[in-house]
């Protein structure tokens, strides 16, 4: 395994760059025979796992203390060196840089805190500095991830060089010459755009902006999605396809099994596209008329936020929280998508680099992120009894999400590399590029999701015909009654949740449940199996083995957390 060292003066941002490059599993150790502590972890380098070490801060390779002695010994055994330099104090840092260059080790110089140079009116000519040093120079902003990807690329291109011997006197003379020739100081006033970029990354200002953007985004998504459904897709099915399907239904009356597979159940002698569950009815209606409109709206808004340069900033804000559950800041994006529709949220986990991260993210979205349709039903059903009870459901789901993520982070094996994330400047997007990306995503959804939803509907119909669902309802009755405190009739609604969770919540209303039972019912429905479209996507993304694992986790979490919530509410209400 290659050994890569982060070397630099104290307080130049090495630890932040270290966290950007490594996975979530890192550990601190004492150097053998000393009390000097260093941090090590793993990163992806040239397609393979490499060891990354955050060397104790040092000003020189002529040791004056134990920490610097350890640093020198580590450097002797390094394969590659990343020299982290404070770009706002170039002259002070260059002495160590020149000493590291003299070792002949393959290295890259990182000008960290690059954003601060602009704020302070410092201009550094990168190409001139590279010419003076003879090694690649990469500007970075460690707190946002800007430049980190380029750093890894440049490091991978380096080869061993000849060791050079220098003296302190000539080195300090060279430091002065380099600083004078590549650096210029000017006076600079912040632009409005720069102020917005800075505020968007601060905890208070950033979260405030995030809340506003999320509210506006979901309002636009709902407006577009409902508009497409109401004015285009529902009329297409109800007016154009319904007459054809009713003729086919009449022709298949003598073949009930085929009728149930293709058309599904009739309600008052007519087709209900949301509940009939035939291949040609619900099988086409769910992905095309119920999901695609929101997918279209999401991809339009998502593409805009991506091209404007906001999403990476949101990911940086969420990074600390997501690290606690074994993920990284960018994993919040699939979660956001899942709040509209779980299908695009689950598909968006492809942006995560490791199988471990994708498994954790998909499982958490399935358990703790209710889709827009489910949320609408929860708000409609529970909101009549008081909005505080709606808040209780969301609180239960958030606690479940956090606890489950923490446990999965501890026990799910595998490597979680840091997602190298660039934070671009805020800019106005180009409509042509944005539309092209939107079209490719929407087309990709139909191509991938439609076949697996149809297969899923077919399997469910066969299970219904064979009486498997009724057997499941009877087998789970003890859990539903004793642990969750729900009446036996609620079992049917929970099983139906596998098909349509919003419909399942609606089936709870005629059962005359207490407020506590309704809270538990809504919470458990959100935690258990995702809808059939999402379930099919999980199979596509994870494969059968990990699908089974995720399903077992969902069931255990729903049983345990549903039971604990029922117990807690029994004391509180």
Order of alpha helices (4+ residues) and beta strands (2+ residues): beta-alpha-beta-beta-beta-alpha-beta-alpha-beta-alpha-beta-alpha-beta-alpha-alpha-beta-alpha-alpha-alpha-alpha-beta-beta-alpha-alpha-alpha-alpha-alpha-alpha-alpha-alpha-alpha-alpha-alpha-alpha-alpha
